[in-house]
């Protein structure tokens, strides 16, 4: 009789990385149905969630830097 640790069980969840990225993208907007949230909690791999969050934050910061650079180079901010 072998019981797995809850974290080991969570890491073995079957949701794809694309599903995880979609859930993280929706969480950046703060718009999520409670039923969808519950489904995500049951299916998403927590390691994928952390990786997707870091990727999402890096993309967001990159977009902000690009936007600021574009505005400053266009001369609008003078």
N, CA, C and O atoms as a CHARMM CRD file, in Angstrom:
* protein
*
  312
    1    1 UNK  N      0.83900  -1.17400   0.00000 PROA 1      0.00000
    2    1 UNK  CA     0.00000   0.00000   0.00000 PROA 1      0.00000
    3    1 UNK  C      0.88900   1.24400   0.00000 PROA 1      0.00000
    4    1 UNK  O      1.50900   1.56800   1.01300 PROA 1      0.00000
    5    2 UNK  N      0.94800   1.91800  -1.10700 PROA 2      0.00000
    6    2 UNK  CA     1.78100   3.10700  -1.18700 PROA 2      0.00000
    7    2 UNK  C      0.90600   4.32400  -1.42000 PROA 2      0.00000
    8    2 UNK  O      0.13400   4.37900  -2.37800 PROA 2      0.00000
    9    3 UNK  N      1.03600   5.29200  -0.53600 PROA 3      0.00000
   10    3 UNK  CA     0.32900   6.55000  -0.70100 PROA 3      0.00000
   11    3 UNK  C      1.29300   7.57700  -1.25700 PROA 3      0.00000
   12    3 UNK  O      2.42400   7.70200  -0.78800 PROA 3      0.00000
   13    4 UNK  N      0.83900   8.31200  -2.26100 PROA 4      0.00000
   14    4 UNK  CA     1.69400   9.34300  -2.82600 PROA 4      0.00000
   15    4 UNK  C      1.48100  10.65300  -2.07600 PROA 4      0.00000
   16    4 UNK  O      0.39200  10.94000  -1.57700 PROA 4      0.00000
   17    5 UNK  N      2.52700  11.42000  -2.01200 PROA 5      0.00000
   18    5 UNK  CA     2.46300  12.74000  -1.41600 PROA 5      0.00000
   19    5 UNK  C      1.56100  13.61100  -2.28800 PROA 5      0.00000
   20    5 UNK  O      1.59300  13.46100  -3.50900 PROA 5      0.00000
   21    6 UNK  N      0.75800  14.51500  -1.72100 PROA 6      0.00000
   22    6 UNK  CA    -0.14500  15.34400  -2.54000 PROA 6      0.00000
   23    6 UNK  C      0.57500  16.15300  -3.62200 PROA 6      0.00000
   24    6 UNK  O      0.02400  16.36100  -4.70300 PROA 6      0.00000
   25    7 UNK  N      1.79600  16.60800  -3.34200 PROA 7      0.00000
   26    7 UNK  CA     2.52600  17.36800  -4.34900 PROA 7      0.00000
   27    7 UNK  C      2.91000  16.48600  -5.53300 PROA 7      0.00000
   28    7 UNK  O      2.86200  16.93000  -6.68000 PROA 7      0.00000
   29    8 UNK  N      3.28800  15.24400  -5.26000 PROA 8      0.00000
   30    8 UNK  CA     3.62300  14.32200  -6.35200 PROA 8      0.00000
   31    8 UNK  C      2.40000  14.04600  -7.21300 PROA 8      0.00000
   32    8 UNK  O      2.50500  13.93400  -8.43400 PROA 8      0.00000
   33    9 UNK  N      1.23400  13.93700  -6.57000 PROA 9      0.00000
   34    9 UNK  CA     0.00500  13.72900  -7.32000 PROA 9      0.00000
   35    9 UNK  C     -0.31500  14.94600  -8.18700 PROA 9      0.00000
   36    9 UNK  O     -0.75200  14.79900  -9.32800 PROA 9      0.00000
   37   10 UNK  N     -0.09900  16.13800  -7.65100 PROA 10     0.00000
   38   10 UNK  CA    -0.39700  17.36100  -8.38800 PROA 10     0.00000
   39   10 UNK  C      0.50900  17.50800  -9.60500 PROA 10     0.00000
   40   10 UNK  O      0.06400  17.95800 -10.66100 PROA 10     0.00000
   41   11 UNK  N      1.77000  17.13300  -9.46200 PROA 11     0.00000
   42   11 UNK  CA     2.72400  17.26400 -10.56000 PROA 11     0.00000
   43   11 UNK  C      2.40200  16.29700 -11.69500 PROA 11     0.00000
   44   11 UNK  O      2.80400  16.53200 -12.83400 PROA 11     0.00000
   45   12 UNK  N      1.69400  15.22800 -11.40700 PROA 12     0.00000
   46   12 UNK  CA     1.36600  14.23100 -12.42000 PROA 12     0.00000
   47   12 UNK  C      0.04000  14.51500 -13.13700 PROA 12     0.00000
   48   12 UNK  O     -0.44900  13.66900 -13.88600 PROA 12     0.00000
   49   13 UNK  N     -0.53100  15.67200 -12.92000 PROA 13     0.00000
   50   13 UNK  CA    -1.79300  16.01500 -13.58200 PROA 13     0.00000
   51   13 UNK  C     -1.59000  16.10800 -15.08500 PROA 13     0.00000
   52   13 UNK  O     -0.48800  16.39000 -15.55400 PROA 13     0.00000
   53   14 UNK  N     -2.65900  15.86900 -15.83900 PROA 14     0.00000
   54   14 UNK  CA    -2.55300  15.65400 -17.28500 PROA 14     0.00000
   55   14 UNK  C     -2.84400  16.86200 -18.16200 PROA 14     0.00000
   56   14 UNK  O     -2.81200  16.72200 -19.38500 PROA 14     0.00000
   57   15 UNK  N     -3.12300  18.02500 -17.62000 PROA 15     0.00000
   58   15 UNK  CA    -3.42000  19.18400 -18.46400 PROA 15     0.00000
   59   15 UNK  C     -2.18200  19.57600 -19.27200 PROA 15     0.00000
   60   15 UNK  O     -1.05500  19.48200 -18.78700 PROA 15     0.00000
   61   16 UNK  N     -2.40600  20.00900 -20.49200 PROA 16     0.00000
   62   16 UNK  CA    -1.28600  20.37500 -21.35800 PROA 16     0.00000
   63   16 UNK  C     -0.74100  21.74900 -20.96100 PROA 16     0.00000
   64   16 UNK  O     -1.38900  22.50800 -20.24100 PROA 16     0.00000
   65   17 UNK  N      0.46200  22.04500 -21.44900 PROA 17     0.00000
   66   17 UNK  CA     1.06400  23.33800 -21.16200 PROA 17     0.00000
   67   17 UNK  C      0.26300  24.45100 -21.82700 PROA 17     0.00000
   68   17 UNK  O      0.18500  25.55600 -21.29100 PROA 17     0.00000
   69   18 UNK  N     -0.33400  24.17700 -22.98900 PROA 18     0.00000
   70   18 UNK  CA    -1.16700  25.17500 -23.66800 PROA 18     0.00000
   71   18 UNK  C     -2.39200  25.52100 -22.82300 PROA 18     0.00000
   72   18 UNK  O     -2.76800  26.69100 -22.74000 PROA 18     0.00000
   73   19 UNK  N     -3.01700  24.53100 -22.20000 PROA 19     0.00000
   74   19 UNK  CA    -4.14600  24.79300 -21.30500 PROA 19     0.00000
   75   19 UNK  C     -3.70500  25.63500 -20.11900 PROA 19     0.00000
   76   19 UNK  O     -4.43500  26.51400 -19.66100 PROA 19     0.00000
   77   20 UNK  N     -2.50800  25.35800 -19.62800 PROA 20     0.00000
   78   20 UNK  CA    -1.97600  26.11900 -18.50800 PROA 20     0.00000
   79   20 UNK  C     -1.72400  27.56500 -18.91800 PROA 20     0.00000
   80   20 UNK  O     -2.05400  28.48300 -18.16700 PROA 20     0.00000
   81   21 UNK  N     -1.14300  27.78300 -20.09800 PROA 21     0.00000
   82   21 UNK  CA    -0.89300  29.14600 -20.57300 PROA 21     0.00000
   83   21 UNK  C     -2.20500  29.90800 -20.73100 PROA 21     0.00000
   84   21 UNK  O     -2.27700  31.09600 -20.41600 PROA 21     0.00000
   85   22 UNK  N     -3.22700  29.23800 -21.21000 PROA 22     0.00000
   86   22 UNK  CA    -4.54100  29.87200 -21.36900 PROA 22     0.00000
   87   22 UNK  C     -5.10100  30.29600 -20.02000 PROA 22     0.00000
   88   22 UNK  O     -5.61600  31.40500 -19.87900 PROA 22     0.00000
   89   23 UNK  N     -5.00200  29.41900 -19.03200 PROA 23     0.00000
   90   23 UNK  CA    -5.50300  29.73600 -17.69300 PROA 23     0.00000
   91   23 UNK  C     -4.71900  30.88900 -17.07100 PROA 23     0.00000
   92   23 UNK  O     -5.30000  31.75400 -16.41800 PROA 23     0.00000
   93   24 UNK  N     -3.41300  30.90300 -17.27000 PROA 24     0.00000
   94   24 UNK  CA    -2.58600  31.98700 -16.72300 PROA 24     0.00000
   95   24 UNK  C     -2.90300  33.29500 -17.44600 PROA 24     0.00000
   96   24 UNK  O     -2.94800  34.35000 -16.81200 PROA 24     0.00000
   97   25 UNK  N     -3.11900  33.24400 -18.74100 PROA 25     0.00000
   98   25 UNK  CA    -3.46600  34.45600 -19.49200 PROA 25     0.00000
   99   25 UNK  C     -4.77300  35.04800 -18.97100 PROA 25     0.00000
  100   25 UNK  O     -4.87600  36.26100 -18.78800 PROA 25     0.00000
  101   26 UNK  N     -5.76400  34.20200 -18.73200 PROA 26     0.00000
  102   26 UNK  CA    -7.02900  34.69100 -18.18000 PROA 26     0.00000
  103   26 UNK  C     -6.82800  35.25800 -16.78200 PROA 26     0.00000
  104   26 UNK  O     -7.48700  36.22900 -16.40900 PROA 26     0.00000
  105   27 UNK  N     -5.93500  34.67200 -16.01400 PROA 27     0.00000
  106   27 UNK  CA    -5.70500  35.17400 -14.66300 PROA 27     0.00000
  107   27 UNK  C     -5.01400  36.53400 -14.68100 PROA 27     0.00000
  108   27 UNK  O     -5.19100  37.32100 -13.75100 PROA 27     0.00000
  109   28 UNK  N     -4.22900  36.82600 -15.72000 PROA 28     0.00000
  110   28 UNK  CA    -3.62200  38.15000 -15.83900 PROA 28     0.00000
  111   28 UNK  C     -4.70000  39.21500 -16.01400 PROA 28     0.00000
  112   28 UNK  O     -4.54000  40.34000 -15.54000 PROA 28     0.00000
  113   29 UNK  N     -5.79100  38.87400 -16.68700 PROA 29     0.00000
  114   29 UNK  CA    -6.90500  39.80200 -16.85500 PROA 29     0.00000
  115   29 UNK  C     -7.80500  39.84100 -15.63200 PROA 29     0.00000
  116   29 UNK  O     -8.55500  40.80000 -15.45200 PROA 29     0.00000
  117   30 UNK  N     -7.74600  38.83600 -14.80100 PROA 30     0.00000
  118   30 UNK  CA    -8.58600  38.78800 -13.60500 PROA 30     0.00000
  119   30 UNK  C    -10.00600  38.37200 -13.89200 PROA 30     0.00000
  120   30 UNK  O    -10.89700  38.60400 -13.07600 PROA 30     0.00000
  121   31 UNK  N    -10.23300  37.75700 -15.04400 PROA 31     0.00000
  122   31 UNK  CA   -11.57200  37.33900 -15.43600 PROA 31     0.00000
  123   31 UNK  C    -11.58900  35.82100 -15.50500 PROA 31     0.00000
  124   31 UNK  O    -10.92600  35.22000 -16.35100 PROA 31     0.00000
  125   32 UNK  N    -12.34300  35.21300 -14.61900 PROA 32     0.00000
  126   32 UNK  CA   -12.40600  33.75200 -14.59200 PROA 32     0.00000
  127   32 UNK  C    -13.68800  33.31900 -13.90500 PROA 32     0.00000
  128   32 UNK  O    -13.99900  33.79300 -12.81200 PROA 32     0.00000
  129   33 UNK  N    -14.42900  32.42800 -14.53100 PROA 33     0.00000
  130   33 UNK  CA   -15.61200  31.86000 -13.89400 PROA 33     0.00000
  131   33 UNK  C    -15.17200  30.92600 -12.77400 PROA 33     0.00000
  132   33 UNK  O    -14.12300  30.28900 -12.86400 PROA 33     0.00000
  133   34 UNK  N    -15.96900  30.84800 -11.73200 PROA 34     0.00000
  134   34 UNK  CA   -15.59100  29.97400 -10.61800 PROA 34     0.00000
  135   34 UNK  C    -15.57800  28.50500 -11.03600 PROA 34     0.00000
  136   34 UNK  O    -14.77900  27.72000 -10.52400 PROA 34     0.00000
  137   35 UNK  N    -16.45800  28.13500 -11.96100 PROA 35     0.00000
  138   35 UNK  CA   -16.46200  26.74500 -12.43100 PROA 35     0.00000
  139   35 UNK  C    -15.18700  26.42600 -13.20600 PROA 35     0.00000
  140   35 UNK  O    -14.63100  25.33500 -13.07600 PROA 35     0.00000
  141   36 UNK  N    -14.72600  27.38200 -14.01100 PROA 36     0.00000
  142   36 UNK  CA   -13.47900  27.18500 -14.74800 PROA 36     0.00000
  143   36 UNK  C    -12.29100  27.13900 -13.79800 PROA 36     0.00000
  144   36 UNK  O    -11.35700  26.36400 -14.00100 PROA 36     0.00000
  145   37 UNK  N    -12.32800  27.96600 -12.76600 PROA 37     0.00000
  146   37 UNK  CA   -11.25000  27.97400 -11.77200 PROA 37     0.00000
  147   37 UNK  C    -11.16300  26.61600 -11.07800 PROA 37     0.00000
  148   37 UNK  O    -10.07200  26.06900 -10.91100 PROA 37     0.00000
  149   38 UNK  N    -12.30200  26.07900 -10.67700 PROA 38     0.00000
  150   38 UNK  CA   -12.32300  24.76900 -10.00900 PROA 38     0.00000
  151   38 UNK  C    -11.79200  23.67800 -10.92900 PROA 38     0.00000
  152   38 UNK  O    -11.06400  22.78800 -10.49000 PROA 38     0.00000
  153   39 UNK  N    -12.15500  23.74700 -12.19700 PROA 39     0.00000
  154   39 UNK  CA   -11.66000  22.77200 -13.16700 PROA 39     0.00000
  155   39 UNK  C    -10.14200  22.88000 -13.30600 PROA 39     0.00000
  156   39 UNK  O     -9.44400  21.86800 -13.36900 PROA 39     0.00000
  157   40 UNK  N     -9.64200  24.10500 -13.35400 PROA 40     0.00000
  158   40 UNK  CA    -8.19500  24.31400 -13.45800 PROA 40     0.00000
  159   40 UNK  C     -7.45900  23.77500 -12.24200 PROA 40     0.00000
  160   40 UNK  O     -6.39900  23.16400 -12.37800 PROA 40     0.00000
  161   41 UNK  N     -8.00600  23.99400 -11.06200 PROA 41     0.00000
  162   41 UNK  CA    -7.36000  23.52200  -9.83300 PROA 41     0.00000
  163   41 UNK  C     -7.20800  22.00300  -9.85800 PROA 41     0.00000
  164   41 UNK  O     -6.22100  21.46500  -9.35600 PROA 41     0.00000
  165   42 UNK  N     -8.16400  21.33400 -10.42900 PROA 42     0.00000
  166   42 UNK  CA    -8.13000  19.87300 -10.46900 PROA 42     0.00000
  167   42 UNK  C     -7.21100  19.33500 -11.57000 PROA 42     0.00000
  168   42 UNK  O     -6.69100  18.22700 -11.44000 PROA 42     0.00000
  169   43 UNK  N     -7.00000  20.10000 -12.65500 PROA 43     0.00000
  170   43 UNK  CA    -6.30000  19.56200 -13.82100 PROA 43     0.00000
  171   43 UNK  C     -4.88900  20.09700 -14.03400 PROA 43     0.00000
  172   43 UNK  O     -4.04300  19.38500 -14.57500 PROA 43     0.00000
  173   44 UNK  N     -4.61700  21.32400 -13.62600 PROA 44     0.00000
  174   44 UNK  CA    -3.34700  21.95000 -13.98100 PROA 44     0.00000
  175   44 UNK  C     -2.19900  21.45900 -13.12200 PROA 44     0.00000
  176   44 UNK  O     -2.34700  21.21900 -11.92400 PROA 44     0.00000
  177   45 UNK  N     -1.05600  21.31700 -13.76200 PROA 45     0.00000
  178   45 UNK  CA     0.17200  20.92500 -13.09100 PROA 45     0.00000
  179   45 UNK  C      0.78400  22.18200 -12.47500 PROA 45     0.00000
  180   45 UNK  O      1.02700  23.14800 -13.19700 PROA 45     0.00000
  181   46 UNK  N      1.04200  22.20200 -11.16400 PROA 46     0.00000
  182   46 UNK  CA     1.55400  23.41800 -10.52700 PROA 46     0.00000
  183   46 UNK  C      2.91200  23.87400 -11.07500 PROA 46     0.00000
  184   46 UNK  O      3.20000  25.07100 -11.09100 PROA 46     0.00000
  185   47 UNK  N      3.73400  22.94100 -11.51800 PROA 47     0.00000
  186   47 UNK  CA     5.02000  23.32300 -12.11000 PROA 47     0.00000
  187   47 UNK  C      4.77800  24.08500 -13.41000 PROA 47     0.00000
  188   47 UNK  O      5.45700  25.07500 -13.68200 PROA 47     0.00000
  189   48 UNK  N      3.82400  23.63400 -14.20900 PROA 48     0.00000
  190   48 UNK  CA     3.48000  24.33000 -15.44400 PROA 48     0.00000
  191   48 UNK  C      2.92600  25.71900 -15.14400 PROA 48     0.00000
  192   48 UNK  O      3.19200  26.66600 -15.88400 PROA 48     0.00000
  193   49 UNK  N      2.15900  25.84600 -14.06700 PROA 49     0.00000
  194   49 UNK  CA     1.58000  27.14500 -13.70700 PROA 49     0.00000
  195   49 UNK  C      2.68400  28.14400 -13.36700 PROA 49     0.00000
  196   49 UNK  O      2.62700  29.30000 -13.78800 PROA 49     0.00000
  197   50 UNK  N      3.68000  27.70800 -12.61100 PROA 50     0.00000
  198   50 UNK  CA     4.78100  28.60200 -12.24900 PROA 50     0.00000
  199   50 UNK  C      5.56100  29.02000 -13.49400 PROA 50     0.00000
  200   50 UNK  O      5.87400  30.19800 -13.66600 PROA 50     0.00000
  201   51 UNK  N      5.87300  28.06100 -14.35500 PROA 51     0.00000
  202   51 UNK  CA     6.61900  28.36300 -15.58100 PROA 51     0.00000
  203   51 UNK  C      5.80600  29.29600 -16.48200 PROA 51     0.00000
  204   51 UNK  O      6.34900  30.25400 -17.03200 PROA 51     0.00000
  205   52 UNK  N      4.52300  29.02400 -16.63300 PROA 52     0.00000
  206   52 UNK  CA     3.66300  29.86700 -17.46300 PROA 52     0.00000
  207   52 UNK  C      3.54800  31.27300 -16.87600 PROA 52     0.00000
  208   52 UNK  O      3.50900  32.24900 -17.62600 PROA 52     0.00000
  209   53 UNK  N      3.49300  31.39000 -15.57000 PROA 53     0.00000
  210   53 UNK  CA     3.43300  32.70100 -14.92600 PROA 53     0.00000
  211   53 UNK  C      4.68900  33.51100 -15.16800 PROA 53     0.00000
  212   53 UNK  O      4.61300  34.71000 -15.43700 PROA 53     0.00000
  213   54 UNK  N      5.84000  32.87300 -15.07600 PROA 54     0.00000
  214   54 UNK  CA     7.10800  33.57100 -15.33900 PROA 54     0.00000
  215   54 UNK  C      7.18000  34.00300 -16.79800 PROA 54     0.00000
  216   54 UNK  O      7.58800  35.12600 -17.09300 PROA 54     0.00000
  217   55 UNK  N      6.78700  33.11900 -17.71100 PROA 55     0.00000
  218   55 UNK  CA     6.78200  33.46600 -19.13900 PROA 55     0.00000
  219   55 UNK  C      5.80600  34.61700 -19.40000 PROA 55     0.00000
  220   55 UNK  O      6.13200  35.56300 -20.11600 PROA 55     0.00000
  221   56 UNK  N      4.61900  34.53100 -18.81900 PROA 56     0.00000
  222   56 UNK  CA     3.62600  35.59500 -19.00300 PROA 56     0.00000
  223   56 UNK  C      4.10600  36.93000 -18.46700 PROA 56     0.00000
  224   56 UNK  O      3.90000  37.96200 -19.10700 PROA 56     0.00000
  225   57 UNK  N      4.74400  36.92900 -17.30400 PROA 57     0.00000
  226   57 UNK  CA     5.26800  38.17300 -16.73400 PROA 57     0.00000
  227   57 UNK  C      6.38600  38.74200 -17.60500 PROA 57     0.00000
  228   57 UNK  O      6.45700  39.95400 -17.80600 PROA 57     0.00000
  229   58 UNK  N      7.25700  37.87800 -18.12000 PROA 58     0.00000
  230   58 UNK  CA     8.35000  38.33700 -18.98200 PROA 58     0.00000
  231   58 UNK  C      7.80600  38.94300 -20.27500 PROA 58     0.00000
  232   58 UNK  O      8.30100  39.97200 -20.73200 PROA 58     0.00000
  233   59 UNK  N      6.80200  38.31800 -20.85800 PROA 59     0.00000
  234   59 UNK  CA     6.19000  38.85400 -22.08400 PROA 59     0.00000
  235   59 UNK  C      5.52500  40.20500 -21.79000 PROA 59     0.00000
  236   59 UNK  O      5.65400  41.14600 -22.57300 PROA 59     0.00000
  237   60 UNK  N      4.82500  40.29400 -20.67700 PROA 60     0.00000
  238   60 UNK  CA     4.16400  41.54900 -20.29500 PROA 60     0.00000
  239   60 UNK  C      5.18000  42.66800 -20.10000 PROA 60     0.00000
  240   60 UNK  O      4.97500  43.77800 -20.59100 PROA 60     0.00000
  241   61 UNK  N      6.26200  42.39700 -19.40000 PROA 61     0.00000
  242   61 UNK  CA     7.30400  43.39600 -19.17900 PROA 61     0.00000
  243   61 UNK  C      7.95700  43.78100 -20.50600 PROA 61     0.00000
  244   61 UNK  O      8.22500  44.95800 -20.74600 PROA 61     0.00000
  245   62 UNK  N      8.21300  42.80100 -21.36100 PROA 62     0.00000
  246   62 UNK  CA     8.77600  43.08900 -22.67800 PROA 62     0.00000
  247   62 UNK  C      7.87500  43.99100 -23.50400 PROA 62     0.00000
  248   62 UNK  O      8.35100  44.91300 -24.16700 PROA 62     0.00000
  249   63 UNK  N      6.56900  43.72700 -23.46500 PROA 63     0.00000
  250   63 UNK  CA     5.62100  44.57100 -24.19500 PROA 63     0.00000
  251   63 UNK  C      5.59600  45.99100 -23.64300 PROA 63     0.00000
  252   63 UNK  O      5.52700  46.95300 -24.40800 PROA 63     0.00000
  253   64 UNK  N      5.65100  46.12900 -22.32500 PROA 64     0.00000
  254   64 UNK  CA     5.68500  47.46300 -21.72800 PROA 64     0.00000
  255   64 UNK  C      6.94700  48.22500 -22.12300 PROA 64     0.00000
  256   64 UNK  O      6.88100  49.41100 -22.44500 PROA 64     0.00000
  257   65 UNK  N      8.08900  47.55400 -22.10000 PROA 65     0.00000
  258   65 UNK  CA     9.35100  48.19000 -22.50600 PROA 65     0.00000
  259   65 UNK  C      9.28900  48.60100 -23.96700 PROA 65     0.00000
  260   65 UNK  O      9.72300  49.69800 -24.31800 PROA 65     0.00000
  261   66 UNK  N      8.75400  47.73500 -24.82500 PROA 66     0.00000
  262   66 UNK  CA     8.63100  48.05900 -26.24700 PROA 66     0.00000
  263   66 UNK  C      7.69100  49.24400 -26.45200 PROA 66     0.00000
  264   66 UNK  O      7.97000  50.11300 -27.27800 PROA 66     0.00000
  265   67 UNK  N      6.59600  49.29000 -25.72400 PROA 67     0.00000
  266   67 UNK  CA     5.65000  50.39600 -25.84600 PROA 67     0.00000
  267   67 UNK  C      6.29100  51.71000 -25.41200 PROA 67     0.00000
  268   67 UNK  O      6.15800  52.72000 -26.10300 PROA 67     0.00000
  269   68 UNK  N      6.97500  51.70900 -24.29100 PROA 68     0.00000
  270   68 UNK  CA     7.63100  52.92500 -23.80200 PROA 68     0.00000
  271   68 UNK  C      8.71700  53.36900 -24.78400 PROA 68     0.00000
  272   68 UNK  O      8.83600  54.56000 -25.07000 PROA 68     0.00000
  273   69 UNK  N      9.49500  52.44100 -25.29300 PROA 69     0.00000
  274   69 UNK  CA    10.53200  52.78700 -26.27100 PROA 69     0.00000
  275   69 UNK  C      9.93100  53.38600 -27.53100 PROA 69     0.00000
  276   69 UNK  O     10.46100  54.35600 -28.07300 PROA 69     0.00000
  277   70 UNK  N      8.84400  52.82300 -27.99300 PROA 70     0.00000
  278   70 UNK  CA     8.17700  53.32900 -29.18900 PROA 70     0.00000
  279   70 UNK  C      7.63500  54.74700 -28.96800 PROA 70     0.00000
  280   70 UNK  O      7.78200  55.61700 -29.82600 PROA 70     0.00000
  281   71 UNK  N      7.00700  54.96400 -27.80600 PROA 71     0.00000
  282   71 UNK  CA     6.45700  56.29200 -27.51100 PROA 71     0.00000
  283   71 UNK  C      7.57800  57.32100 -27.40600 PROA 71     0.00000
  284   71 UNK  O      7.44600  58.42800 -27.92900 PROA 71     0.00000
  285   72 UNK  N      8.67100  56.97800 -26.74400 PROA 72     0.00000
  286   72 UNK  CA     9.76700  57.92400 -26.58800 PROA 72     0.00000
  287   72 UNK  C     10.46600  58.20500 -27.92300 PROA 72     0.00000
  288   72 UNK  O     10.88300  59.33600 -28.17100 PROA 72     0.00000
  289   73 UNK  N     10.59700  57.20400 -28.77000 PROA 73     0.00000
  290   73 UNK  CA    11.27700  57.40700 -30.06400 PROA 73     0.00000
  291   73 UNK  C     10.38200  58.13700 -31.07300 PROA 73     0.00000
  292   73 UNK  O     10.89100  58.74700 -32.01300 PROA 73     0.00000
  293   74 UNK  N      9.09200  58.08300 -30.89500 PROA 74     0.00000
  294   74 UNK  CA     8.18600  58.74600 -31.83600 PROA 74     0.00000
  295   74 UNK  C      8.10500  60.25400 -31.59800 PROA 74     0.00000
  296   74 UNK  O      7.59500  60.98100 -32.45100 PROA 74     0.00000
  297   75 UNK  N      8.59100  60.72800 -30.47100 PROA 75     0.00000
  298   75 UNK  CA     8.57600  62.15400 -30.17500 PROA 75     0.00000
  299   75 UNK  C      7.27400  62.63700 -29.56100 PROA 75     0.00000
  300   75 UNK  O      7.12700  63.83700 -29.32900 PROA 75     0.00000
  301   76 UNK  N      6.34100  61.76800 -29.29500 PROA 76     0.00000
  302   76 UNK  CA     5.06700  62.13700 -28.70700 PROA 76     0.00000
  303   76 UNK  C      5.25200  62.59300 -27.25800 PROA 76     0.00000
  304   76 UNK  O      4.50800  63.44800 -26.77700 PROA 76     0.00000
  305   77 UNK  N      6.22300  62.03500 -26.57300 PROA 77     0.00000
  306   77 UNK  CA     6.38900  62.30400 -25.15000 PROA 77     0.00000
  307   77 UNK  C      7.26900  63.51500 -24.87300 PROA 77     0.00000
  308   77 UNK  O      7.71800  63.68300 -23.73900 PROA 77     0.00000
  309   78 UNK  N      7.52900  64.35400 -25.84800 PROA 78     0.00000
  310   78 UNK  CA     8.41600  65.52700 -25.62700 PROA 78     0.00000
  311   78 UNK  C      7.68600  66.67800 -25.07200 PROA 78     0.00000
  312   78 UNK  O      8.28100  67.72900 -24.83200 PROA 78     0.00000
